[in-house]
Amino acid sequence: MQSPAHPHLDALISLDRGHLIHPVAPWRKHEQRGVTMLESGQGAWLKDASGHQLLDAFAGLWCVNIGYGHESVVQAAAEQMRKLPYATGYFHFGSEPAIRLAAKLVEISPASLTRVYLTLGGSEAVDAAIRLITQYFNNTGRPEKKQFISLQRGYHGSSSMGSGLTALPVFHRGFDMPLPNQHYIASPYPYRNPVGSDDAAVIAASVAALRAKVAELGAERVAAFFCEPIQGSGGVIIPPKGWLKAMSDAARELDILFVVDEVITGFGRTGPMFACDAEGVQPDLMTVAKGLTAGYAPMGALLMSEQVYAGIADGAPVGAPIGHGATYSAHPVSAAVALEVLRLYEEGGLLANGQKVASHFAAALEGLREHPLVGDVRHRGLLGALELVSDKSSKQGFDPALGLADRLFDTGYRNGLVFRSFGDHILGFAPALCFSEDEFAVMAERLRKTLDDVLSHADVRAALK
């Protein structure tokens, strides 16, 4: 908890403790700990309520891809708010920003995707995908296709159905998930794959696992396979290049829909606009969010192929509405923000800058490969991770009783660096596309100091093999 510099900080901490439920937090522990209040941001930097300056190497929650403080985005939102702050998409109404955004997303996304349903975030986009895939198979005379397959360690949001496609225990515990029609195959996870880290072997194992799971369930019963091109919340698991294309080809041969979740990997995060672009993958459906508005306003999207769209549209009773929607679908202010953010990626040069500085990000992480705590270093574009181990040869992790994940995050924070500290001692990084070479040098220095500070703890040194 912070020392009060903000005049109302103590009162705000008390109000937070008493009333605000935080996402994916241990509720009672949060009450005891108290909130860390963030106050302002500019570029890649944050300032908290006590004036502490932080280099944000995680872009908020993998989302502030353009960095903080872009006045043109603020202006786009303000102008739309003054002109038309809300327009429903119901009753055949619409607004110019939403229409232009749908067309722009089709223009920049894989060619297979021609239709766009705008949501308020990634979880809602995944939930829409599940519902509309169900509608698609019902409307095309294949109502038995109800089984869904995703990856172990995958994350597809925390909605009532999407949380079951997510394969992380915390999102299942106490929620009666997964559902009986939700199934998993092993994560590719090169560092810990039983077949080893050989690219071809990892890809072949995943393809074989998908084929085996479909055979077990019956191809005529399987609706879709969901995957992230890089598994974000599962620990930044980066499959070999060619993996995504191989899985896409296998899904097509098996006659199941191939759904790519680019909520984290979209909008320049891995280099190209979308991770699919790197391998020429043409998904049947794709979910996006986060970098779509760079976190400046809530918005996500579900993109779908003409085949899926037509199957739903033409299979419904003539004139009957497709019963899926929300009050804030295609919100005009969020859409106006997204259009300006997309302009900044392209005309503003942020996509190009992200590609240019990726080598400095890689160097910052690779420079720590020999650190006593580091077992694996992985990265693609501006998405990466360090995996910490107690024994480099056996790849053994640390006893959870050490509380190392919290210690790493807290030490990083004190050193002026924000990153993701996963419970299994993986440190995740997703710096904004506006990062400079100098800022990566600061990140490398502060990250090394953080690891050294944690290594100086006697119990951590004692745990090393």
C-alpha positions as CSV (number, residue, x, y, z in Angstrom):
1,M,0.0,0.0,0.0
2,Q,1.2,3.5,-0.7
3,S,2.1,6.4,1.5
4,P,-0.4,9.1,1.0
5,A,0.6,11.9,-1.4
6,H,-2.7,12.2,-3.1
7,P,-4.9,14.3,-0.7
8,H,-7.8,11.8,-0.6
9,L,-5.7,8.6,-0.9
10,D,-6.6,7.2,2.6
11,A,-10.3,7.8,2.0
12,L,-10.1,6.2,-1.4
13,I,-8.3,3.1,-0.1
14,S,-11.0,2.8,2.6
15,L,-13.8,3.1,0.0
16,D,-12.1,0.5,-2.2
17,R,-11.7,-1.9,0.7
18,G,-15.3,-1.6,1.6
19,H,-17.1,-1.6,-1.8
20,L,-15.1,-2.3,-5.0
21,I,-14.8,-6.0,-6.1
22,H,-11.6,-6.4,-8.1
23,P,-11.3,-8.9,-11.0
24,V,-9.4,-12.2,-10.4
25,A,-8.3,-11.1,-6.9
26,P,-8.3,-12.9,-3.5
27,W,-11.1,-10.8,-2.0
28,R,-10.2,-10.9,1.7
29,K,-6.5,-10.6,1.0
30,H,-7.2,-7.5,-1.1
31,E,-9.1,-5.9,1.7
32,Q,-6.1,-6.5,4.0
33,R,-3.6,-5.3,1.5
34,G,-5.4,-2.3,0.2
35,V,-5.5,-0.9,-3.4
36,T,-2.5,0.4,-5.3
37,M,-3.9,3.6,-6.9
38,L,-2.7,4.5,-10.3
39,E,-3.0,8.2,-11.1
40,S,-1.7,9.1,-14.6
41,G,0.1,7.8,-17.6
42,Q,2.2,9.1,-20.5
43,G,3.8,7.1,-23.2
44,A,5.1,3.9,-21.7
45,W,5.1,5.4,-18.1
46,L,2.7,5.3,-15.2
47,K,2.6,7.3,-12.0
48,D,0.8,6.1,-8.9
49,A,-1.0,8.2,-6.4
50,S,2.1,8.6,-4.2
51,G,4.1,9.9,-7.2
52,H,6.1,6.7,-7.8
53,Q,7.1,6.5,-11.5
54,L,6.7,3.1,-13.2
55,L,7.8,1.8,-16.6
56,D,4.8,-0.2,-17.8
57,A,6.2,-3.3,-19.5
58,F,2.8,-5.0,-19.6
59,A,0.7,-2.3,-21.4
60,G,-2.0,-2.2,-18.7
61,L,-3.3,-5.7,-19.2
62,W,-1.7,-6.5,-22.6
63,C,-3.9,-3.8,-24.1
64,V,-2.4,-0.2,-24.1
65,N,-0.6,-1.0,-27.3
66,I,-0.2,2.6,-28.3
67,G,0.9,3.8,-24.9
68,Y,-0.8,6.4,-22.6
69,G,-1.7,10.0,-23.3
70,H,-2.5,10.1,-27.0
71,E,-4.5,13.4,-27.3
72,S,-5.9,12.4,-30.7
73,V,-7.7,9.4,-29.2
74,V,-9.1,11.6,-26.4
75,Q,-10.3,14.1,-29.1
76,A,-12.0,11.3,-31.1
77,A,-13.9,10.2,-28.1
78,A,-14.9,13.7,-27.0
79,E,-16.1,14.7,-30.5
80,Q,-18.2,11.5,-30.8
81,M,-19.6,12.1,-27.3
82,R,-20.7,15.6,-28.2
83,K,-22.2,14.5,-31.5
84,L,-23.8,11.2,-30.6
85,P,-22.8,9.5,-27.3
86,Y,-24.9,6.4,-27.9
87,A,-26.7,4.7,-30.7
88,T,-28.3,1.3,-30.4
89,G,-27.7,-1.3,-33.0
90,Y,-31.2,-2.7,-32.4
91,F,-34.2,-2.0,-34.6
92,H,-31.8,-1.6,-37.7
93,F,-30.2,1.5,-36.2
94,G,-26.5,2.2,-36.5
95,S,-23.8,4.9,-36.3
96,E,-21.1,6.0,-38.7
97,P,-18.1,5.0,-36.4
98,A,-19.4,1.5,-35.9
99,I,-20.0,0.9,-39.6
100,R,-16.6,2.3,-40.6
101,L,-14.9,0.2,-37.9
102,A,-16.5,-3.0,-39.1
103,A,-15.4,-2.2,-42.7
104,K,-11.9,-1.3,-41.5
105,L,-11.5,-4.6,-39.5
106,V,-12.5,-6.6,-42.5
107,E,-10.0,-4.6,-44.6
108,I,-7.0,-5.3,-42.3
109,S,-7.9,-8.9,-41.1
110,P,-7.4,-12.2,-42.9
111,A,-9.3,-12.4,-46.1
112,S,-11.6,-15.2,-44.9
113,L,-13.3,-12.8,-42.4
114,T,-16.0,-10.6,-43.9
115,R,-18.5,-9.9,-41.1
116,V,-18.1,-8.2,-37.7
117,Y,-20.1,-8.3,-34.5
118,L,-18.8,-5.6,-32.1
119,T,-18.7,-6.3,-28.4
120,L,-17.4,-4.6,-25.3
121,G,-14.4,-6.9,-24.8
122,G,-12.7,-10.2,-25.4
123,S,-14.8,-12.3,-23.0
124,E,-18.0,-11.1,-24.6
125,A,-16.5,-11.8,-28.1
126,V,-15.7,-15.4,-27.1
127,D,-19.1,-15.9,-25.6
128,A,-20.7,-14.5,-28.9
129,A,-18.5,-17.0,-30.8
130,I,-19.8,-20.0,-28.8
131,R,-23.4,-18.9,-29.1
132,L,-23.3,-18.1,-32.8
133,I,-21.3,-21.3,-33.6
134,T,-24.2,-23.2,-31.9
135,Q,-26.7,-21.3,-34.0
136,Y,-24.7,-22.0,-37.1
137,F,-24.7,-25.7,-36.8
138,N,-28.4,-25.8,-35.7
139,N,-29.3,-23.6,-38.7
140,T,-27.3,-25.7,-41.2
141,G,-28.9,-29.0,-40.1
142,R,-26.0,-30.4,-37.9
143,P,-27.4,-29.9,-34.4
144,E,-25.3,-32.8,-33.1
145,K,-22.1,-30.6,-33.5
146,K,-22.0,-29.3,-29.9
147,Q,-18.5,-30.3,-28.6
148,F,-15.8,-27.7,-28.3
149,I,-12.1,-28.3,-28.0
150,S,-9.4,-25.8,-26.7
151,L,-5.9,-26.0,-25.3
152,Q,-4.6,-26.7,-21.8
153,R,-3.3,-23.4,-20.4
154,G,-5.5,-21.5,-22.8
155,Y,-7.4,-18.4,-21.9
156,H,-10.6,-17.4,-23.5
157,G,-12.1,-15.0,-21.0
158,S,-14.2,-15.5,-17.9
159,S,-17.8,-15.4,-19.2
160,S,-20.2,-18.2,-18.2
161,M,-19.3,-20.3,-21.2
162,G,-16.0,-18.9,-22.3
163,S,-14.5,-19.7,-18.9
164,G,-14.9,-23.4,-19.7
165,L,-12.9,-23.0,-22.9
166,T,-10.3,-21.3,-20.6
167,A,-8.2,-24.1,-19.2
168,L,-6.7,-22.5,-16.1
169,P,-7.9,-23.9,-12.7
170,V,-8.6,-20.6,-11.0
171,F,-11.4,-19.8,-13.6
172,H,-13.0,-23.2,-13.0
173,R,-12.8,-23.6,-9.2
174,G,-16.2,-23.0,-7.6
175,F,-17.9,-22.1,-10.9
176,D,-18.8,-25.7,-12.0
177,M,-16.6,-25.5,-15.1
178,P,-15.8,-26.8,-17.6
179,L,-19.1,-27.7,-19.1
180,P,-19.6,-31.3,-20.3
181,N,-19.1,-30.3,-23.9
182,Q,-15.8,-28.5,-23.4
183,H,-12.6,-30.5,-23.9
184,Y,-8.9,-29.9,-24.0
185,I,-5.7,-31.1,-25.7
186,A,-2.2,-30.5,-24.4
187,S,-0.6,-27.1,-24.8
188,P,2.3,-27.0,-27.3
189,Y,4.6,-25.5,-24.6
190,P,8.0,-26.1,-26.2
191,Y,9.9,-25.7,-22.9
192,R,7.9,-28.4,-21.1
193,N,6.6,-30.6,-24.0
194,P,7.1,-34.3,-23.4
195,V,8.3,-34.7,-27.0
196,G,11.0,-32.1,-26.5
197,S,11.4,-28.6,-28.0
198,D,12.0,-29.7,-31.6
199,D,9.7,-27.6,-33.7
200,A,8.5,-30.3,-36.0
201,A,7.9,-32.7,-33.1
202,V,5.9,-30.1,-31.1
203,I,3.7,-29.4,-34.2
204,A,3.2,-33.0,-35.0
205,A,2.2,-33.8,-31.4
206,S,-0.5,-31.0,-31.4
207,V,-1.9,-32.1,-34.7
208,A,-2.0,-35.7,-33.5
209,A,-3.7,-34.7,-30.2
210,L,-6.4,-32.7,-32.1
211,R,-7.1,-35.6,-34.4
212,A,-7.2,-38.1,-31.5
213,K,-9.6,-35.8,-29.5
214,V,-11.9,-35.4,-32.5
215,A,-11.9,-39.2,-33.1
216,E,-12.7,-39.8,-29.5
217,L,-15.6,-37.4,-29.5
218,G,-16.7,-38.2,-33.1
219,A,-16.1,-35.7,-35.9
220,E,-19.8,-35.4,-36.5
221,R,-20.2,-34.1,-32.9
222,V,-17.4,-31.6,-32.7
223,A,-18.2,-28.0,-33.5
224,A,-15.0,-26.0,-33.2
225,F,-11.4,-25.8,-32.0
226,F,-10.4,-22.6,-30.2
227,C,-6.8,-21.5,-29.8
228,E,-4.6,-18.5,-29.2
229,P,-1.6,-18.1,-31.6
230,I,0.4,-17.5,-28.4
231,Q,-1.1,-18.5,-25.1
232,G,-1.1,-15.3,-23.0
233,S,-2.5,-15.8,-19.6
234,G,-1.3,-19.4,-19.6
235,G,2.2,-18.1,-19.3
236,V,3.1,-16.6,-22.7
237,I,3.5,-20.1,-24.3
238,I,4.9,-19.5,-27.9
239,P,4.3,-22.4,-30.3
240,P,6.8,-23.0,-33.1
241,K,6.3,-21.1,-36.3
242,G,4.1,-23.2,-38.5
243,W,2.0,-24.5,-35.6
244,L,-1.0,-22.3,-36.2
245,K,-1.1,-23.1,-39.9
246,A,-0.8,-26.9,-39.2
247,M,-3.7,-26.7,-36.6
248,S,-5.8,-24.7,-39.1
249,D,-5.2,-27.3,-41.8
250,A,-6.1,-30.1,-39.5
251,A,-9.3,-28.5,-38.3
252,R,-10.3,-28.0,-42.0
253,E,-9.7,-31.7,-42.8
254,L,-11.6,-32.7,-39.7
255,D,-14.6,-30.5,-40.7
256,I,-14.6,-28.4,-37.6
257,L,-14.5,-24.7,-37.3
258,F,-11.1,-23.1,-36.6
259,V,-11.5,-20.1,-34.2
260,V,-8.4,-18.0,-33.4
261,D,-8.4,-15.9,-30.3
262,E,-6.3,-12.8,-31.1
263,V,-7.5,-10.8,-28.1
264,I,-3.9,-10.5,-26.9
265,T,-1.9,-11.1,-30.1
266,G,-3.8,-8.8,-32.4
267,F,-2.9,-5.2,-33.4
268,G,0.9,-5.5,-33.7
269,R,1.6,-7.3,-30.5
270,T,3.5,-10.1,-32.2
271,G,4.8,-8.0,-35.2
272,P,2.2,-8.1,-38.0
273,M,-1.2,-6.6,-37.5
274,F,-2.5,-10.1,-36.5
275,A,-0.5,-13.2,-35.6
276,C,-2.5,-15.1,-38.3
277,D,-0.8,-12.9,-40.9
278,A,2.6,-14.4,-40.2
279,E,1.5,-17.8,-41.4
280,G,-1.3,-16.9,-43.9
281,V,-3.9,-18.5,-41.7
282,Q,-7.5,-18.0,-42.7
283,P,-9.7,-18.7,-39.7
284,D,-13.5,-19.3,-39.7
285,L,-13.9,-16.9,-36.8
286,M,-11.5,-14.6,-34.9
287,T,-12.0,-12.8,-31.6
288,V,-10.2,-9.5,-30.9
289,A,-10.2,-6.8,-28.2
290,K,-7.5,-5.2,-26.0
291,G,-5.3,-3.4,-28.7
292,L,-8.5,-2.7,-30.7
293,T,-9.0,0.5,-28.6
294,A,-5.6,0.2,-26.8
295,G,-7.7,0.1,-23.6
296,Y,-8.9,3.7,-24.0
297,A,-12.5,2.5,-24.2
298,P,-14.1,-0.9,-23.8
299,M,-14.5,-2.8,-27.1
300,G,-14.0,-6.2,-28.7
301,A,-15.1,-7.9,-31.8
302,L,-16.0,-11.2,-33.3
303,L,-15.1,-11.6,-37.0
304,M,-16.6,-14.4,-39.0
305,S,-16.4,-15.9,-42.5
306,E,-19.1,-15.4,-45.1
307,Q,-19.9,-19.1,-44.9
308,V,-20.6,-18.9,-41.1
309,Y,-22.6,-15.7,-41.5
310,A,-24.7,-17.1,-44.4
311,G,-25.3,-20.3,-42.6
312,I,-26.8,-18.5,-39.6
313,A,-28.6,-15.9,-41.7
314,D,-30.1,-18.2,-44.3
315,G,-30.9,-21.1,-41.9
316,A,-33.1,-19.0,-39.6
317,P,-36.9,-18.6,-40.1
318,V,-37.5,-15.9,-42.7
319,G,-37.7,-12.5,-41.0
320,A,-36.8,-13.9,-37.5
321,P,-34.2,-12.1,-35.5
322,I,-31.0,-13.9,-34.5
323,G,-31.4,-13.6,-30.7
324,H,-27.9,-12.3,-29.7
325,G,-27.0,-8.8,-28.8
326,A,-26.4,-6.3,-26.0
327,T,-27.2,-2.7,-25.2
328,Y,-23.7,-1.6,-25.9
329,S,-23.0,-3.6,-29.0
330,A,-21.2,-1.4,-31.6
331,H,-21.0,1.6,-29.1
332,P,-20.3,4.7,-31.2
333,V,-17.7,6.2,-28.8
334,S,-15.7,3.0,-28.5
335,A,-15.9,2.6,-32.2
336,A,-14.6,6.2,-32.8
337,V,-11.7,5.5,-30.4
338,A,-10.9,2.2,-32.2
339,L,-10.8,4.0,-35.6
340,E,-8.3,6.5,-34.3
341,V,-6.2,3.8,-32.6
342,L,-6.1,1.9,-35.9
343,R,-5.0,5.1,-37.6
344,L,-2.2,5.5,-35.2
345,Y,-1.0,1.9,-35.8
346,E,-0.8,2.5,-39.5
347,E,-0.4,6.2,-40.4
348,G,1.0,7.1,-37.0
349,G,3.8,4.6,-37.4
350,L,3.3,2.6,-34.2
351,L,3.0,-0.8,-36.0
352,A,6.3,0.0,-37.7
353,N,7.9,1.2,-34.5
354,G,6.9,-2.0,-32.7
355,Q,8.5,-4.1,-35.4
356,K,11.7,-1.9,-35.3
357,V,12.2,-2.1,-31.6
358,A,11.3,-5.8,-31.2
359,S,15.0,-6.7,-31.4
360,H,15.7,-4.5,-28.3
361,F,12.9,-6.2,-26.4
362,A,14.4,-9.6,-27.3
363,A,17.9,-8.4,-26.2
364,A,16.5,-7.2,-22.9
365,L,15.1,-10.7,-22.2
366,E,17.9,-12.7,-23.7
367,G,20.4,-10.8,-21.6
368,L,18.9,-12.6,-18.6
369,R,19.1,-16.1,-19.9
370,E,22.2,-16.9,-17.8
371,H,20.7,-15.5,-14.6
372,P,20.6,-18.1,-11.8
373,L,16.8,-17.9,-11.6
374,V,16.0,-18.0,-15.3
375,G,15.1,-21.4,-16.9
376,D,13.6,-20.2,-20.2
377,V,13.4,-17.0,-22.2
378,R,10.7,-16.7,-25.0
379,H,9.4,-13.9,-27.1
380,R,7.8,-13.0,-30.4
381,G,7.4,-9.4,-31.5
382,L,6.6,-7.5,-28.3
383,L,5.2,-10.4,-26.3
384,G,7.6,-12.4,-24.1
385,A,8.3,-14.2,-20.8
386,L,11.0,-15.4,-18.5
387,E,10.3,-18.7,-16.8
388,L,12.0,-19.0,-13.4
389,V,13.2,-22.4,-12.1
390,S,15.0,-23.7,-9.0
391,D,16.9,-26.2,-11.1
392,K,17.9,-25.4,-14.7
393,S,18.7,-29.0,-15.6
394,S,15.5,-30.6,-14.4
395,K,13.4,-27.4,-15.0
396,Q,11.9,-27.8,-11.5
397,G,9.9,-24.8,-10.3
398,F,9.7,-23.3,-6.8
399,D,7.5,-24.3,-3.9
400,P,4.4,-22.1,-3.9
401,A,4.9,-21.7,-0.1
402,L,7.7,-19.3,-0.9
403,G,5.2,-16.8,-2.2
404,L,7.7,-15.9,-4.9
405,A,5.2,-14.6,-7.5
406,D,4.0,-11.8,-5.2
407,R,7.6,-11.1,-4.1
408,L,8.7,-10.7,-7.7
409,F,5.9,-8.4,-8.6
410,D,6.3,-6.3,-5.4
411,T,10.1,-6.0,-5.9
412,G,9.6,-5.0,-9.6
413,Y,7.1,-2.4,-8.5
414,R,9.5,-0.9,-6.0
415,N,12.2,-0.9,-8.7
416,G,9.8,1.1,-11.0
417,L,8.8,-1.7,-13.3
418,V,5.4,-3.3,-14.0
419,F,5.2,-6.8,-15.5
420,R,2.9,-9.8,-15.0
421,S,4.0,-12.3,-12.3
422,F,2.2,-15.6,-12.8
423,G,1.6,-18.0,-10.0
424,D,3.9,-20.6,-11.6
425,H,6.9,-18.1,-11.6
426,I,6.6,-17.0,-15.2
427,L,7.1,-13.3,-15.7
428,G,5.1,-11.9,-18.6
429,F,5.9,-8.8,-20.7
430,A,3.8,-7.0,-23.3
431,P,5.4,-3.5,-23.8
432,A,3.6,-0.8,-25.7
433,L,4.4,-0.4,-29.4
434,C,5.7,3.1,-28.6
435,F,8.6,1.8,-26.5
436,S,12.0,3.3,-27.5
437,E,15.4,1.6,-27.5
438,D,16.3,3.6,-24.3
439,E,13.2,2.5,-22.5
440,F,14.1,-1.2,-23.3
441,A,17.5,-0.5,-21.7
442,V,15.7,0.9,-18.6
443,M,13.5,-2.2,-18.6
444,A,16.5,-4.5,-18.8
445,E,18.3,-2.8,-16.0
446,R,15.3,-2.7,-13.7
447,L,14.4,-6.3,-14.5
448,R,17.9,-7.5,-13.7
449,K,17.9,-5.6,-10.4
450,T,14.5,-7.2,-9.5
451,L,15.8,-10.7,-10.1
452,D,19.0,-9.9,-8.2
453,D,17.0,-8.4,-5.3
454,V,14.8,-11.5,-5.1
455,L,17.8,-13.8,-5.4
456,S,19.4,-12.0,-2.4
457,H,16.6,-13.5,-0.2
458,A,18.2,-16.4,1.8
459,D,15.2,-18.7,1.3
460,V,15.2,-18.2,-2.4
461,R,19.0,-19.0,-2.6
462,A,18.4,-22.0,-0.5
463,A,15.7,-23.3,-2.9
464,L,18.2,-23.3,-5.8
465,K,19.5,-26.7,-6.8
